[in-house]
Amino acid sequence: MKYEMKREESNASSGMYFLLVGFSDLSNLQVFLFGVFFIIYMIILIGNSLIIMLIRLDPALQKPMYFFLANFSLLEMCYVSVILPRMLVNLWTQYRSISFLECATQMCFFFTLGSAECFLLAVMAYDRYVAICNPLHYPLVMNEKICVQLAVGCWVIGMPVQIGETAQIFSLKFCDSNQINHFFCDIPPIIKLACGDTFVHEMIVYVVTMFIAAVPFMWILISYSRIISTIMKLPTASGRVKAFSTCSSHLLVVVLFFGSGTITYFRPKSNHSPGTDKLFSLFYTIITPVFNPMIYSLRNKDVIASLRKLLLKK
């Protein structure tokens, strides 16, 4: 294994390859980590595929709320597929080299899909806002055409921004070590490899992040402040519980996604270390997507009822 690492490091030093260090320091746990992450990947794919299938097959789930949920499930599968297959190959083969182009492509797709997830969560919050605060206008406002336009907009809005940001990051000159002390091509560890002053590049990253993450998050906060205000005005406790139950799953996913992302990228630099960075990144890139299908299925009566109908048919 040491020989393999040295051989790859010499390739990386040519400038055409980076070296993803990943979890190579845990040399005795490589097979164990491969098994754990493989099981997690299968759970994410099967869980989200099941949600999409239920929404597709059950007429009772042909509603805007579940249309966006199906998009979210597909997005989650794409999101983790940008990272996990490559990580599994690295763990199994111990071959950790990644070309300049492959690294840039992975970063671009990861942050484009991450941007789409931010905006889709904001759209889902808006959907719940209209359903609860303006129920009479809901069929008109959230018609099929509008839903498709909103979903497509979420998927594509981050593309030009993230392509530009990726091009800006990889226009830097890299010197000394080409070892990326991470399990995927993330921005902070790559910027650390750059020569010279990277202050301007880091500021651009922060501005882009504020646009991609802060704007949707503020929209979610505004939507939920109005939702909670409307729910509290309902005359009966049962009505308040029923109204809140329709958006509790989404709210929990929002907290997990934005909370873990904020801790990862916005905590003080003095608290950064390769080990903690990997740990926090694992949480929002892999662990959170595992919980999302469970949250939306176990906390949603319509999805549970649809699953029961499907199982009884068999």
LINRA-V159785 format. One line per field, one symbol per residue. ss: DSSP state (H for helix, E for strand, C for the rest). psi: psi as a letter, one per 40 degrees, with the letter a starting at -180 (. if undefined). burial: I if it has 9 or more other C-alpha atoms within 8 Angstrom, else O. Layout:
ss->???
psi->???
burial->???
This chain:
ss->CHHHHHHHHHHHCCCCEEEECCCCCCHHHHHHHHHHHHHHHHHHHHHHHHHHHHHHHCHHHCCHHHHHHHHHHHHHHHHHHCCHHHHHHHHHHCCCEEEHHHHHHHHHHHHHHHHHHHHHHHHHHHHHHHHHHCHHHHHHHCCHHHHHHHHHHHHHCCHHHHHHHHHHHCCCCECCCCEECCCCCCHHHHHCCECCCCHHHHHHHHHHHHHHHHHHHHHHHHHHHHHHHHHHCCCCHHHHHHHHHHHHHHHHHHHHHHHHHHHHHHCCHHHCCHHHHHHHHHHHHHHHHHHHHHHHHHCCHHHHHHHHHHHHHC
psi->ddddddddddddeeeeiihhdbfdegdeeddddddddddddddddddddddddddddhdeegidddddddddddddddddedddddddddddeeheihiddddddddddddddddddddddddddddddddddgddeddddfiddddddddddddededddddddddddeeihhibiehhgieigiddddddeiiahedddddddddddddddddddddddddddddddddeeididddddddddeedddddddddddddddddeeiiddehiddddddddddeddddddddddddddehddddddddddddd.
burial->OOOIIOOIIOIIIOIIIIIIIIIOOOOOOIIOIIOOIIOIIOIIIOIIIOIIOIIIOIOOIIOIIIIIOIIIIIIIIIIIOIIIOOIIIIIIOIIIIIIIOOIIOIIIIIIIIIIIIIIIIIIIIIIIIIIIIIOOOIOOOIIOOIIOOIIOOIIOIIIOIIIOIIIIIOOOOIOOOIIIIIIIIOOOIIIOIIIOOIOOIOOOIOOIIIOIIIIIIOIIOOIIOIIOOIIOOIOOOOIIOOIIIIIOIIOIIIOIIIIIIIIIOOIOOOOIOOOOIIOIIIIIIIIIIIOIIIIIIIOIOOIIOIIOOOOOOO
